[in-house]
Amino acid sequence: MDEQSFKLRTKQLALRIVKMVQALPKGDAERVLGKQVLRSGTSVAANYRSACRAKSKADLIAKLHIVEEETDETLFWLELLVEADLVPRQKFQPLMQETEEILAMTVASIRTLQANKGTSAHRRS
């Protein structure tokens, strides 16, 4: 997947999370967990955007590690909402699947970059 497509995909994830949080029940647990998933889920797109502006391959790898951490944290909060029976699993499954796919692609990109450390620097569009 190219940079622009992945940038759009992470932004779409952020938008889906914003809408999901707005639709959560209004209980205390939902409010607290909703704020957590909102922070991490929107951070995925913001940090990927930052990674696209990396100044070196090492900078890119470091920024992609942040994307990885935020994506994994987002998945954790989504799992917690489901496992605490605050939302039905079937309703969140597509969002969780998308988060898992973004996480897997991010990890794969990091591994590829690390394996090719000796090659030319990251190019920006």
NORGINOR-V292241 format. One record per residue. RES is the residue in three letters. SS is DSSP state (alpha for helix, beta for strand, coil for the rest). PSI is psi in radians with two decimals (* if undefined). D_FIRST is the distance of its C-alpha to the first C-alpha in Angstrom with 1 decimal. Layout:
[[RES | SS | PSI | D_FIRST] [RES | SS | PSI | D_FIRST]]
This chain:
[[MET | coil | 2.35 | 0.0] [ASP | coil | 2.94 | 3.8] [GLU | alpha | -0.82 | 6.7] [GLN | alpha | -0.73 | 8.4] [SER | alpha | -0.72 | 6.3] [PHE | alpha | -0.62 | 6.4] [LYS | alpha | -0.78 | 9.8] [LEU | alpha | -0.74 | 10.8] [ARG | alpha | -0.73 | 10.0] [THR | alpha | -0.59 | 12.0] [LYS | alpha | -0.70 | 14.6] [GLN | alpha | -0.66 | 15.0] [LEU | alpha | -0.80 | 15.6] [ALA | alpha | -0.77 | 18.2] [LEU | alpha | -0.70 | 19.8] [ARG | alpha | -0.67 | 20.1] [ILE | alpha | -0.70 | 21.8] [VAL | alpha | -0.83 | 24.1] [LYS | alpha | -0.67 | 25.2] [MET | alpha | -0.78 | 25.6] [VAL | alpha | -0.69 | 27.8] [GLN | alpha | -0.50 | 29.9] [ALA | alpha | -0.06 | 30.6] [LEU | coil | 2.64 | 31.7] [PRO | coil | 2.79 | 35.4] [LYS | coil | 0.41 | 37.5] [GLY | coil | 2.94 | 38.8] [ASP | alpha | -0.83 | 39.0] [ALA | alpha | -0.76 | 36.5] [GLU | alpha | -0.68 | 34.0] [ARG | alpha | -0.81 | 34.4] [VAL | alpha | -0.86 | 34.0] [LEU | alpha | -0.62 | 31.0] [GLY | alpha | -0.73 | 29.5] [LYS | alpha | -0.67 | 29.8] [GLN | alpha | -0.85 | 28.2] [VAL | alpha | -0.55 | 25.1] [LEU | alpha | -0.77 | 25.0] [ARG | alpha | -0.90 | 25.1] [SER | alpha | -0.70 | 22.4] [GLY | alpha | -0.64 | 20.1] [THR | alpha | -0.45 | 20.2] [SER | alpha | -0.50 | 20.0] [VAL | alpha | -0.90 | 16.5] [ALA | alpha | -0.75 | 15.2] [ALA | alpha | -0.73 | 18.0] [ASN | alpha | -0.56 | 17.2] [TYR | alpha | -0.70 | 13.5] [ARG | alpha | -0.73 | 14.8] [SER | alpha | -0.71 | 17.4] [ALA | alpha | -0.58 | 15.1] [CYS | coil | -0.28 | 13.5] [ARG | coil | 0.29 | 17.2] [ALA | coil | 2.54 | 18.0] [LYS | coil | -0.22 | 20.8] [SER | coil | 2.97 | 20.3] [LYS | alpha | -0.69 | 18.2] [ALA | alpha | -0.69 | 20.6] [ASP | alpha | -0.74 | 20.2] [LEU | alpha | -0.81 | 16.4] [ILE | alpha | -0.78 | 16.9] [ALA | alpha | -0.74 | 19.7] [LYS | alpha | -0.62 | 17.8] [LEU | alpha | -0.52 | 14.9] [HIS | alpha | -0.62 | 17.9] [ILE | alpha | -0.74 | 19.1] [VAL | alpha | -0.77 | 15.9] [GLU | alpha | -0.85 | 16.4] [GLU | alpha | -0.77 | 20.0] [GLU | alpha | -0.64 | 19.7] [THR | alpha | -0.75 | 17.3] [ASP | alpha | -0.70 | 19.7] [GLU | alpha | -0.71 | 22.6] [THR | alpha | -0.79 | 21.3] [LEU | alpha | -0.71 | 21.1] [PHE | alpha | -0.85 | 24.6] [TRP | alpha | -0.66 | 26.1] [LEU | alpha | -0.77 | 24.8] [GLU | alpha | -0.72 | 26.3] [LEU | alpha | -0.73 | 29.5] [LEU | alpha | -0.71 | 29.9] [VAL | alpha | -0.86 | 29.6] [GLU | alpha | -0.39 | 31.8] [ALA | coil | 0.09 | 34.4] [ASP | coil | 0.59 | 34.7] [LEU | coil | -0.41 | 34.0] [VAL | coil | 2.63 | 31.5] [PRO | coil | 2.37 | 31.0] [ARG | alpha | -0.80 | 28.2] [GLN | alpha | -0.50 | 27.4] [LYS | alpha | -0.57 | 26.8] [PHE | alpha | -0.17 | 24.3] [GLN | alpha | -0.80 | 22.6] [PRO | alpha | -0.68 | 19.6] [LEU | alpha | -0.71 | 19.1] [MET | alpha | -0.69 | 19.5] [GLN | alpha | -0.78 | 17.1] [GLU | alpha | -0.73 | 14.3] [THR | alpha | -0.75 | 15.4] [GLU | alpha | -0.70 | 15.4] [GLU | alpha | -0.73 | 11.9] [ILE | alpha | -0.70 | 10.8] [LEU | alpha | -0.82 | 13.4] [ALA | alpha | -0.73 | 12.3] [MET | alpha | -0.65 | 8.7] [THR | alpha | -0.82 | 10.7] [VAL | alpha | -0.73 | 13.4] [ALA | alpha | -0.70 | 11.3] [SER | alpha | -0.75 | 10.1] [ILE | alpha | -0.81 | 13.8] [ARG | alpha | -0.74 | 15.1] [THR | alpha | -0.79 | 13.3] [LEU | alpha | -0.72 | 14.5] [GLN | alpha | -0.64 | 17.9] [ALA | alpha | -0.48 | 18.3] [ASN | coil | 0.48 | 17.7] [LYS | coil | -0.56 | 19.9] [GLY | coil | -0.14 | 22.2] [THR | coil | -3.12 | 19.9] [SER | coil | 2.75 | 19.5] [ALA | coil | 2.81 | 18.6] [HIS | coil | 2.38 | 15.3] [ARG | coil | 2.40 | 15.0] [ARG | coil | 2.59 | 14.9] [SER | coil | * | 14.1]]
